[in-house]
Every structure is written in structure tokens, then in C-alpha cells.
Amino acid sequence: MIDGRRELFFSGAIHYPRSPTQMWPKLLKTAKEGGLNTIETYVFWNAHEPEPGKFNFEGRNDMIKFLKLIQSFGMYAIVRIGPFIQGEWNHGALPYWLREIPHIIFRANNEPYKREMEKFVRFIVQMLKDENLFASQGGNIILAQIENEYGNIKKDHITEGDKYLEWAAEMAISTNIGVPWIMCKQSTAPGVVIPTCNGRHCGDTWIMKDENKPHLWTENWTAQFRAFGNDLAQRSAEDIAYSVLRFFAKGGTLVNYYMYYGGTNFGRTGASYVLTGYYDEGPIDEYGMPKAPKYGHLRDLHNVIKSYSRAFLEGKQSFELLGQGYEARNFEIPEEKLCLAFISNNNTGEDGTVIFRGDKYYIPSRSVSILADCKHVVYNTKRVFVQHSERSFHKAEKATKNNVWEMFSELIPRYKQTTIRNKEPLEQYNQTKDQSDYLWYTTSFRLEADDLPIRGDIRPVIAVKSTAHAMVGFVNDAFAGNGHGSKKEKFFTFETPISLRLGVNHLALLSSSMGMKDSGGELVELKGGIQDCTIQGLNTGTLDLQINGWGHKAKLEGEVKEIYTEKGMGAVKWVPAVSGQAVTWYKRYFDEPDGDDPVVLDMTSMCKGMIFVNGEGMGRYWTSYKTPGKVASQAVYHIPRTFLKSKNNLLVVFEEELGKPEGILIQTVRRDDICVFISEHNPAQIKPWDEHGGQIKLIAEDHNTRGFLNCPPKKIIQEVVFASFGNPVGSCANFTVGTCHTPNAKEIVAKECLGKKGCVLPVLHTFYGADINCPTTTATLAVQVRCHKKGDPE
């Protein structure tokens, strides 16, 4: 309840450090237009306190500015303080310096950890209080979270987990913020703290033991976060909508889409192996553009529910079993003739018809229909009537000119040039201190004539076992190869044939971390680096180098000198670029592409490394790591326009392997291809509706199914790419005609749509002259049109 009034909350996760501040207003505006009234964000401890007592709330880290902006849009906020957050964020947002506190155990009944945790939580709470941001002060923060998914680690080691949770709850409550505290992904929580659900189907899978507390869903996963090496992971708009209505039908009052907008893991902020583009499959994609139909289908759901919120919140509840797997959940205020019903078909792969209050209703499998007045179907989770859209990438001609690169290659270190030495290879994170992804390991060894293989066709093989994430090897300064692990593996082995010489040989291994792990009870014990190193295939047997004596060098020279900035790049000598050089920095300048479409780099020609634009870290790239589908998990990387100048933008790329910088493409992104894909066969027609005075108003005279196409702002429909009525198959931008096809459909659509900002297309076989008796017809209309600004090249 807020100010004595019950509310429904449709929330979306948008994390302030994952987008530039200039994008925030548009993202929040888009979220609000999508029917959200709440925004959720984590608080990022290691971003805010990178060193003990030294704080950073500037730029993308300006938490207060973000929360106030949410308030200016008339929206509520949920602040998940943690301060452990996981969130696919480096080290779960725990600052590295915590690891160096003696006897510390993370997230345990451990005094050193509790002391630092409490200090930060109280610091953040006081910041928020000072700005009057809690709802109890007239602000917009309605919930705060302490801890995060603690149930995942209680079993990992003895942490006296229950005592720690009780302490965390009591500590949080003692801050007196005047709004409830929550603990997520739990079935119970101490005291007045509210346990909440994280998952895909909390309405059906979550068992909440604290029945006297409200049902809140803090993470409804809109897709699945992806790691390098993963194929595309999607979740349909239909399944998300189904899960939301199941949750609300069973008494849920808040759903938070995680993520509504994922954004970008800039710099080194992503956790181990996590893609630089975060939750690109959410309702708003990485570039800030609504992803259709997910965005529109959920928007319509929110609007229907909100329009009948009184019946839902104040009405008398009833339940009816309508058959095996079929049910109705009803909310009524009889004296006001207000009634809302949710009819569910929970069967997989089985569509069906049910009788509810004397009328028949067709309910597709795994779907929920909303009945306004408990009679008229105004929404079904599986019936998508909103348009679809597809992204397209376009070469930025202006930015592509003068594609001239210069390079600086890192010096391959040798043992005698290092100052940090040890008999065995040292643990990696203790050397890099999370200030760099990179640590050089180097050693030297002497071979006699008897050691080398006698046969010329036999080459020795180096085998290095590592708990880091990737490695590039050099023998006598020459590139020998590279290897890597995966998100699932705890270690990997780098093996490759090498060429050795008589006398002293020099081995250098550049070990890299793709972010620190973000979860697990053993997080404080996390280790990385070389565990074993041998050379096999020598005439005298295997040479074990593990205790040979190793030198170490943390960070790259280019990182130390910041040669990716205008100020620092003069510290080294740049020469004309030669393609395919390992551990090499490449730089060029480019002009900002015309227009306001998002800008990306297509890094397909490169392999692995980091991207910098005008000194800002755009994130890690890794295109050489192919998925099981034989493609890169992420080939294009967002360069927000806020980082660009109109001319002479400095692009610097550090390439670990053998990439070809001349092949990097600067592109712009559009969602100009819009589509409808709707069947005329729709028993129990979903009635069109509009809002009137906060209530659903049925448009009773309209009995036909229609498809709506609307171009992005300032654009018109200039081309009909595809149109068919019958049994077309595929998806937006990938349709093909079926065996039942109406040849003149394209001409009819062109007449209705060309030159307009939008158009409405009847989904009716007679309109297109289609043969409804064609044996395999699904009476489906599939249309793809392309939008452009007037005068733009197509």
C-alpha cells in the first residue's frame, strides 16, 4: 500500500552504469510508454568504492541523478543495495580490496565482512535519505533489497547462513528507511523482511512460506544472460506474458522484468565470460530501441490489467476448475458490476475450448485470456497482434573513409626483465588486483642437442593447465598459439606444437581473465593462473617447467601508459599497421556517422581484446570464440553516440590474437523493417478495446482482426518487402511463401501502406482474394514493410 492505497507494480530493471547518462531519459520514457510504473536497479559497490573510503558517483555511476530522473517521470523505484548483487557484474560488485582484509569470508557470519558490508549499506542509505528519496520522505523508492539470492550459497560451506541472514535483516531494518526491505529468490525471510521470487514462472513454481507477506517477483527473466561461447538465447513475448498473468492471477502484486533494458558492460565491468552486450533480448534492446513484439505485447498486458486494477485489487476472489489443466480466477465487485477473469490453459501443446459462465472460450495451450466484465476476451498471452520488428545494420560511409591504421606491439617480456619472480607461477588475481585482465608469465630454459627431437617431423608440444580464462603463447618472441576455457569449465589446457632451439629458449604466456566470477560461496577463494606447465615430445622425455622459476608482469604497457587516450598515446611509437599481429594495439580516427541511429563496430575481422573510443572503454570483444552454431556470440559492439565527437574520434583496439583491423566496420543500426504475422482463424475473437476514464471500453462494432504497422518517428513506409496470405512461414525479415499463397497480396498491401507513417491491414481472406479452401492454409497474413525518412537512401 502507498499512502493507504493498494497498487499494482509493473517494474523493469535498468542499471545506471550500463548506459551513458544521456541515454537515461529516453530509456525511462520508453519504459513508461511500455506500461511500467516502476524501475529497479542494483547498487554497484565496486563501482562506487573502488578503494576503501574513496567514492565515485560521477557520470554513469551517478545513482542519485538516475533515481531522481525516475522520479521526474512519475515512476517508483526499487533499490537493490545488496551489497553483493551478482548481476553478471565483475566480482558480484564486491570491491577487490575486500579480498585483502585478513580472515574475511564473504557473505558469512564473519565480523570483517559484516563490518564492511554494514558500513557501505549505511553510507548508501544515508545518501538516499539526504536526498529525500524514500517514499516515507515523499520520494519514489518503495522497496530496498538486502543481500541477493543467498539460498544459492548456503550449502557451499559453513557460513552460519541463518545467523548471517538474521543479522543482515536486523541491520537493514535498523536503518529506518520507512519502506519495506526484501530478500530475493527465497521462500522465507527473517522478521518483516519480504522474501521474493526470481525465475521464469514464479506463479507456478515458487512456494512462499511467509503467506502473510505480499507476493513480489523481483526477477522475471526476459531472456537469458549470455556468455562468450553461448548461442543466442531468447524467450518469447508469449511466454513472458503467460508467466506474468499466472503470477497476478494467483495474487501477485509486483513483477520486475530482468532485464527490461540490459545495456552494455563497458570496460572491464562484466563478470567472467559474460558478453559485453547485456540482455540484448529484453523489451528494449542494447541500443535503446523497443524490441517488437516483446515490448508491445507486454505494454498491452500492462494497460489491460491497470484498467481493471480496482476489480483486481478490491474484488472478491474466486476460483473455478474448468477441466484438466483449465482454470478461471475471478475478481469481482458485484455492486459496481466490475468483474475481471483470468482463464488459463496450462496444458502443453493442447489447445482447447472451455465453458465459462455459459459461454464458450477457445484458449490456446500454455496461455491465459483476460475477460473484461468476465465475458469479453480483450487479451490472450499467445495471440500477438502488435507488430514485429527486425534490426538491420548499415555501413556508415562517412565514418569508413580514411580507414588507415597505425599500431604499437607490446614487448614480449623475458624472465630477466621481470621484477616479480617466484619458483612457481603466482596466482593471477593477487598480481593484477583487478586493475587489468592481463598477467604475463615468463620463464627460460636451456636445451642440449640430446634434448631436441631427432626426427624432423616431430615437434615438441607445450601443455599449460590454467584456471584463468584465456592464454596467448610465445616461444622465443614468436607467436605460438592461443587457447581458452569456457563459462562452465573451472580450468582449461592450452596445447600447441612449438619450435625450440639449441641453447636457451624463452617462454612467455599472456594469461587473461574475462572478468572475475560473480557468484558462489567460494568467491573469496577464487584463484586464476597457471597450474601446470610441461613440454612434451622432447627426445629426453617430458620437461616439467612448473618449478622452473617464473617472472611476472601485471598489466600491459599500453594500459600503464594509457595509450588509448589522446594524452597517453604519445608515450609510445606508433608505426603503420601490419595486419595479423598478436598482442598489438591498433588505432585510427573516424568521423561520427550522419543521423541519430545507434552506432556499432562490427568486429568480425578481429579475434579477442578490448575496444576504446576517445579514451572510454567500450568493453571486451571476442569473436574468435565460436558457439556450437559456429558463429561469434557477439560480433557487433555498441558505441553510444554520447561518446562521439562530430569529427576525429580516436578508435583504439587491443588485439590479443591475429585480428585484421582493416576489416572493422563502423555501422549504424535501424529497426526499419516492421512486420505483422496474424491468422484469421481466431475462435472467440479478441475484441478491440481502448481506455476511457481508466476503464476498458470495448469497440463492439469492430468484429474483424486487423494488423497494425507503424514506422519509427519521422519515417514513412517506402517499400513492401514481403506479403502473403495463406500459410507463410518464418519470422520478420525471414518470411517465405507457403503452398497456399495469394500472388496479389503484395500489391494490395502496397496500395494500403506506401507513403504512410502507418497502416491498418484487415486479416481477412476475402480482402486479399485468397482461397480459404486451400488444403494447407492457416489463413495467415505475413507482411514485411521497410520504413525510411523521406529522401533517405534505401
N, C-alpha and C positions, 0 to 999 in steps of 0.2 A: 504494500500500500504506500502511496505517495500523497502526503497531505490528506490522509484519510480516504483516499480514493484508490480502488483497485485498478491496476493497469496490466496490459499485455506488452511484452517487450520482444521486439524483433531486432536483434543486435548483430553487428558484423565486426569481425576482427580486422583492424587496420593498425599496423605497427609503425609508429612515427619514425624510427631510424631506418626503415626500409623504403623510404621515399623522400625526395627533397621537399623542403618546406613549401616551395612554390606549387607543388602538386596537391598539397593537403586540401585547399578549398574545393578544387574540382572533384577530388575523391569523395569528400564529405557530401557535396551537393549531389553527386551521382548516387551515393548510398541512400541519402534521404529520399531522392526521387524513386529509388528502388523499394520504398516502403519501410525502411529501417527507422527506428526512433532511438537507437542506442548504438554506441561504438565501444568496442572493447580493445584494450591494449595491455600488453605486458609493460613492466618497468625493467630496464636493462642495466643491471648493476655494473657489469664490467665496462659498459659504455659511459656510465655516469661517474664511476670512481676507478679509473684505470690505475691509479696509485693511491695508497692509503691517505685519506684526508684531502685528496686533490680531486675536485669535481668538475665535470663537463656537462653543461646543459645548453650548449651552443648549437646552432644550425639544426641538423636532423635530430639532435638529442634534446631539443627544447620541448620537454614534456609539458611544461605549463602552457606554453603557446599552443600546443596541439589540443590540450584539454579545453582551453578557453575558446578555441576555434570551434570545437564540437558544440560547446555551449551556445556560441553565436548562431549556430544552425538550429537551435531549439531541440537539441538531442541530448539524451542522457549518456553517461559514461560509466564503464566498468574498468577499474584499475586493478590489474593482477600484479601485485607487488612482489610476490614470491618470498624472498628474492631469487631463489632458484626458479628458473622458468622453463628449462629445456628449450622448447620453441625452435629446434633446429638452429639455434644460435650458438656461437662459439662458447664452449665450456658451460653451456646452460646458463650463460650470463654471470657465472661466478668469476670474480676477478682472479687473475693468475696469482696475485700476491697472497691470496689466502693459502695457497699450497705451501708457502714458505713459513707459515706460522707453526711453531713446534706443537706436536701432539694433536693437531687438528684432525677431525673426522667430519666430513661434510654431512649435513642434514641428519645429525645424530644428537643424542642426548650428551653432547660434548661441549664443555664450557668454552673453549676457544672459538668454536664455530658459533655457538649461541650468542656469545658476546658481540661478534662482528655482525651477525645477522640482525640482532636487535638494534644495534647502532644505526645500521642502514635503514631498516624499516621505520624507525622513529624519525630519522632525518627526512625521508620521503614524506611521511605523514605530516610532519610539521610544515614542509614546503607547501603541501596541498592545503593545509589549514590556513596558512598565512595568506593564501590567495582566495580563501573562502570558497573552495571548490567542492566540498562535500555537500550533499543535498541538505543535511542538517543545518548548514550555514547559508542555504539559499543557492548552493551550487548545483552542478549536474552529476556528480559522482554518486551513484546509487548503490554500488557494491564494491567491495575491495577483497582481494584474494590474498591469503597467506599460504605459503608452501605451494606445491604443484605436483599432482599425481603421485603422492607419496606411497600409495599402495604398490607401485611398481618396484620399490626397492626394499620394502620391509623384510623380504625373505632373503636378501642378498648377504647380509652379515649382521652380527649382533649390534644393533644400534639403539636398543631400548626404544623402539619406534613409538610405542603408545605414549611413553613418558615425554618424548620429544614433541609429539603432536599436541599433547595436552599443554605443554609449556608454550608452544607456538601459538595455540589458540588463546591462552590466557594473556600472553604478551600482546597479541594483536588487539584483543578486546580492551586491554588497559589503556590503549591509545585514545579511546573515547572519541571516535570519529563520528558517531551518531548515525551510521548506516551499517547494515549487516556485513559480516565477514563470511567468506566462503572458502571451502577447500574442495578442489576439483578431482574428479574421477575417483570418488569414494562413495560408499553406500551409507556411511555414518561419519559424524564429525563431533568433536568434543563440545559440550556445552551448547551455547546458542549459535555456534558456527554452523553454516548450512553446507551439507555435502552436495556436490553437483556431479552431473554426468558428462563424460567426454566419450564420443564414439559416433557411429553411423546411424544407429537405430535405438536411441535411448528410450523411446516409447514402448519398445517391446523387449529390450534386453537388460535394462537397468533395474536392479532390485534395490530400492531405497528402504533402509531400515528405520530411518527417522521420519515416520509418517506424519508427525506434527509439524514438519517443516515444508516450505514450498518446493515444488519440483522445478529445478533450474537446469538448463542444458548449456554448459559453458563452451563445448566444442562440438559442433556438428560439422564433420569434415566434408568440405565441398569437393575434395578430390583426395589425393594422397601426396604428401610431400615427396619429392623425388631426389634421389642421389645420383651422382655420376655413375653411369653403367646401367641405370634403370630405363626401361622403355616408358612410353607415355602412359600416365595413369589418369584415368578420367572417372568421373561419377556423374551420372545423368541428372538433368534437371528433374526428371520424373521421380527418380529415387529419392532425391533430397526432399522434394515436396511431399512425397508419401511419408517419409520419416517425420517431417515437421507436423503434419496433420495427425499422425498417430500419437505423437507426444502431446499435442494440445488437446486432442480428444480425450486423453486419459488424465487431464488435469494439469498439464504443464503450463507454465505462465511466462517462461523466458526461453528463447532459443538464440544461441550465438553461433553464427556461421564462421567456421575457422577453416580457411581464411575467406573473408569477403573480398579483400584485396591483399595479395601476398607481397607484392613489391619485389625488391632486389636486395640480395645480400652483398652490399657494397664492400669493397676492400677485402678484409680477411674475417668478416663477421659470421660467415656461415659455419655451421658445425661440420664434423668430419664427413667428407664426401658429399655434403648437401649442395645441390645445384645453386648457382648464383641467382637464377630466376626462381622466386619462391611462390608456390601455389599459383602458377600462371593459369590454372584451370578453374579458378574461382569465378564468381559472378562478374567481377571486374578483373581484366587480365593485367599482366605485369606492366603494361604501358598505360594503364588508366582507362582503357576502353571497355564498355559493357560487353560481356560475352553472351551473345544470344544463341539459344533461347534461355539459358540458365537465369540470366538477370531478369528478363521479362516474365518468365513463368513464375518465379518466386515473388516478383513485385505484385502480380495479380493475386497470388495467395495471400500476401500481407494485407492487401486492400480489402479483400473479401472478409477476412477474419476481423479486421479492425472495424469494418462497417457493421458487423454484428457482435461487437465486443460486449455490449450490455447483456445480451442473451447469454453469451458465453460465461461472463464473469458473475452475473447475478441470478441466472436462471436455475430452475430446478433441474437436476441431472437425472437421467435415466439411461438404462442400458437394455438393448434388445438383441438377442441372438437370432439371426435371420437364416441360418443354415451353417453347414460345415465350413468354417473359415470366414463366414459373413457376419457382420455385426453392425449395429447402429448405436451411436452415443448421442444423446439429445440434450439440449439445453433450452429450457422454456420459461417464459414469464407469461402465463396464460392470460392474466388480467389485461396485459398490454398486447396480446396476440403476437408476442415475439417468440420465435422458435428457430433454432439452428440445429441441424442434424449432420453428423459425420457418418456416412455409410462406408464401411471398409470391406474390401475383398482381400483377405490376407493369404490367399492361395497363390502358389507359384505356377505360372503357365496355364491358369484356368480362368477364362473369362466367364461371367455368369450373370443371370438375372435374378433379382430378389423382389419380393413384395414387401413394401413398407407402407403402412397406413393406407392400404387399399390400392396403391399404385405400384406398377412395375418399374424397376430401375435396372439398367444394364451397367454393370460395374466391371471394368477390365481387371485382370489379375494384378495383384500387388498394387492396388490403388485405393484412394479414398475420394469419394464425392462429397461436396458440400451442398446441402439442401437449404436454400433460403426459405424461410417460412415452413421449414420441414417438408417442403413439397417440390420446389423447383431447383434442379441441378444448375448451379452457377459456376462450379469449378470441379474438375476432376484432375487428380495429380498426373494421370497418364495421357490426358488429352492436351497437347501443346498447340495452342492457337497463335501464339506470338511468333514473330519472325525469327529466323535463324540468321547468323552472320558468319563470315569466314574472313580470316586475315589474309592480306596479300602484302608482299614485300617488293619494294620498287627501288631500283638503283638511283641513288642521288647523284645526278650528273655533275652538279656544281661541286660537290664535295669530292668527287672521284678524280677531278683534274689534278695534275701535278702529283701523280702517285709515285713520288720519289722518296726513297727511304735511306736513312743512314743507320749505322749500327755501332754498338760497343759490346765486345765479347768479354765476359768475366774471365779473369785469370784462373786457370786450373791450379789449385794450391798443391804444394808438396809438403811432406811431413816436416822438413827443416824450416819451412816458412811459417809454421803454426806456433802459437804460444801455449795453447791449452792441450796438454798431452797426457796420455794415460796408457797403461799396458793394454787394456781392453777398450773397445768403443764405449763412450759415455752415453748415458740416456739423453735422448734428444731434447725433450721439453725443459729439462733443467739447464740446458745450454741456451736455447732460444728464448726462454722466458716469455713465450707467446708474443714476442716482438717481431717474429719472422716465421715464415713457413719452412725456412731452409737452414740446413746444417751440413757443412762439408765434413766428411770423414776422409782421412788420407793416411796411407802407410806406404812404406818402401820395403822391398825385399830383393835379395841377391839370388840369381840362378847361375849354376855352373853348367858346363856343357853336358854333363851326365843327366841334369835335371830335365832338359828340353826333350820333347818327343823326337825319337829317331826318324819315324816316318813323316814325310812331308804332308800327308793328307790328314794327319791328326792334329787338332788344335786343342789346347787346354781350355777348360770351361771354368769360369768363375761362378760361384754359387753363394749368394748373400741372403740370409734369412733376416727379415726386418719386421718390426711392429709399427713402423711408420706407414705412410700411405703410398709413396711412390719413390722411385730412385732413378738417377741417371749415372752411368758409369763411364769412367775414363781410365785408360791404361796408357801410360807414357804420353799423357796430354791428348791422346786421340779418343774420340767418341767410341765407346764400346757397345752401347745399347741402353735400354731402359726397361723398367718393369714397374708393376703396381699391384696393389691389393684391391679390396672391394669393401663396401659398407658392411657386408656380412662376415668377412674374414677378420680374424684377430692378428694375422701376420701374413706375409707373402714371401716368396723366394724369387729373387732376381737371378736368372741364369742366362749366360750368353757365352759363346766361344770368344776367345781373346787371342791377340798376338803378343807374345812375350819375346824378350831378347836376352842374350847372354850378358850377365852382369846385373847391375841394379835396375829394377823395374819400379815404377811409381804408379800406385793405385789411388784414384780419387773418386769418391762416391758422394753425389749430391742427394741427400735424403730430404724428402719434402713431406709436410703434413698438410692435408686438405682440411684444416680446421681441427680443433680439439673436440673430443667426444662431448655430447651434451646431456648424457643421462647414465644411470647405473649407480648402484651402491658403492662401486669401487672407484668412483671418479677421482678421488684424491690420490689413488694409487696408480692412475693412468701413466703408462710408460710408452715410449716410442724409440725407434732407432735400431741399430744393427745388433742382432742376437747371435749371429754365427757367420763366419766368412771363410770359405775354403777355395782353393784352386785344384780342380780335378784334372786328370789326364796327363799329368807330368810323368816322365819316364821313371822317376823315383817314387811315384805314388802321390797321394793327396797332400797338398800343403795347407796346413791349418794356420790361418792368419789372425785368429780371434785374439790371441795374446801376443801379437807381433809388435805391439807398440803403435798407438794411433794418435794422430794430430786432429784437432777440431777447429772449425771456424764457423761461428754462427753469423747469419745474415750474409746477403750478397753485397759486394762492393757498391753496386748500383743502389741498393737500399740505404746503405750507410750514408752515401753522398747525395741521396735523393735526386738522382739524375733524371727522374721522371717529371721534375718540376723545371720551370724556366730558370729559377735561381740556381738549382743544383746541376743542371745538365752540362754546364761549362767545366765541371770538375774532372771530366774525362774527355778523351779524344774520340770523336765520332768520325767514322770513315764511311764511304759509300757502301751500301748494304750488299752483301752476298747472301743469296737465299740458302736456306737449309743449314744454318749454323746452330749448334746446341749452346745452351746457357748464354744466350745473346739477347741484348736489348736492341730494339728497333724503334726508330722514331720518324715521324713525318708531320707535316702540317696540313690542315684541311679547313675549308670554309663551311659554315653552317648550311645545311640544305635549306632550300626555299620552303615556305609554308609553315604550318604548325603541326604536321603529322609527327608522331614519335620517331626518334632516330635510333637505329641499331647498327651494330657491327656484325657482319657475317664472318665468323672466324673459321670456316670450314677448311681453309688452306693451312691453318696453323695446327698445333698439337696440344700443348699444355703450358700454362703460365698465368700471367696477370696482365690486366689492362688498366692504363691510366689515361685520363683526359684532363688536360690543363691542371695536372697535379693531383687530381682526385682519383682514388682507387675505384674502378668500376666493378671489380670483383675478379674471381678466378675463372679461367676458361679451361676446358679440357675436351677437345674434340677428337683426340686420338683414342680415347677410351670408348669403344663401341658397345652398344647394347646387344642383347641377344638377337635383336632385329637388324643388326649390322649398321646402325646409324649412331651418330653422336646424341647423347641425351639432351644436350643444349648446343646448338650451333650459332644462334644469334644472341647478342648481348645488348641490353638496353643502355643507351647513353642519353639520360634525361637532358632536354634542351636547356634546362636551367644551368647546366654546367658548361654550356657552349657560348662562345662569342660569335659575332657575325662573321669574323674572318680570323685566319691564322690560329686555329685551335691545335694545340700540341697533343698529338696521339703518341703514346709510348707503350710498347708491348714488351714484356719479358717472356721469351720463349725458352723453355727447358729442353725441348727435343729438336726436331729438324723442320720446323714450320717454314712456310713461304709467305713472307709478309706482303709481297706484291699482290697476292690473291685475296687479301682482306677487302671486303666490300662494305661500303657505307651505304645504308639503305634507309628508306622511310617505310612506315607501316600504316596500313589503312584497314578499315573494316567496311569497305565499299561494296562488297559482294553480300547481298541480303537475299534471303530465300523464304519460301513457305513450303510446307510439306504436310498436307492435311487430307484426310479421307472424308468423302461424302457419307460413307457408312458410319453413322454415329447414332445408334439407338438411344432413345431418351435424350434428345437434343439438349446440349448445354445451352441455356438461354443467355443471350447477351444481356449485360447489365451496365448500369452506370451508378455513380454515387450521387445521392441527393440528400442534403442535410445530414450527412454522416450515416445514411442508411442505403442499403441496396435498392435500386429502382430497376425493376425488370423492364426490358424493352419488349413488351409482349407481342407487338405486331411484327417483329422480325423473326422469321422462322428458318432462315437459311444460314448454313455455315459459310463463313467468309474468311479469307486470308488477307491480312493487313501487311503492307510493305511500306516502310518509312525510311527515307535516307537519313544519314547523319546531317547535322545542321549545315546549312549553306550549300547543300548539294541536291542534285536532281537525278532522276533515273534517266540514264543516257543509253542503256543497252539492255536487251533481254538476252541473256546468255543461254538459258535453257527454259523450256516449258513443255510439260507433258501432262495429259490427263489419262489415267488408265492404271497401269501397275509399274510406275517408275521405281527405281531402286537407287540407293546410295544416300549421300548426305550433302549438305550445302557445299557448292563448288565441286562436287564429285557425283552429280546425278547422271544416270544413264536411263534410256528409254527401256520399257519392258516389252512384252509380247502384245500388250494392249496399249496402243499409243494413238493420240489424236494429232495428225500432222499439222493442223492449222492452229494448235494451241499457242504457239509462239507468236503468230500474227495477231491473235485475239488479245494476248497479254500486252503486246507492244501498243496496240490501239488504246488499251485502258491505262497504261502506265508511263509511256515515254514522255519525257519533258516535264514530269510532275515530281514534286517533293515526295509524294507517296501515293499509293493507290489501294483500292479495295477490290479483291477478286472473289467472285462467287465460287464456291466449291460445289458445282452442280454440273452433272454430265451434259445436260441439255445446253448449257451455256457454251460448251466447247464442241458440241456435236459429237460427243463420244458415244461409243457403242456400249451401253451398260450391260449387254448380254454377252460381251466378250468373255469366254470361259474363265480366264485367269485374272480378270480385272479386280482391283481393290478400290476402284472409284477414287483414286488418289490424285490430287493435284500437286505437282512439284514444279516450282518456279525459282529461277535464279536471275536476279537483275543486278546491274552494276551502276553505282552512283558516282557522279563526278561533279566538281564545280564547273559552272559554265566557263567554257574556254580552256579548261584543263586538258592536257593530252591524255588519251585513254590508255 
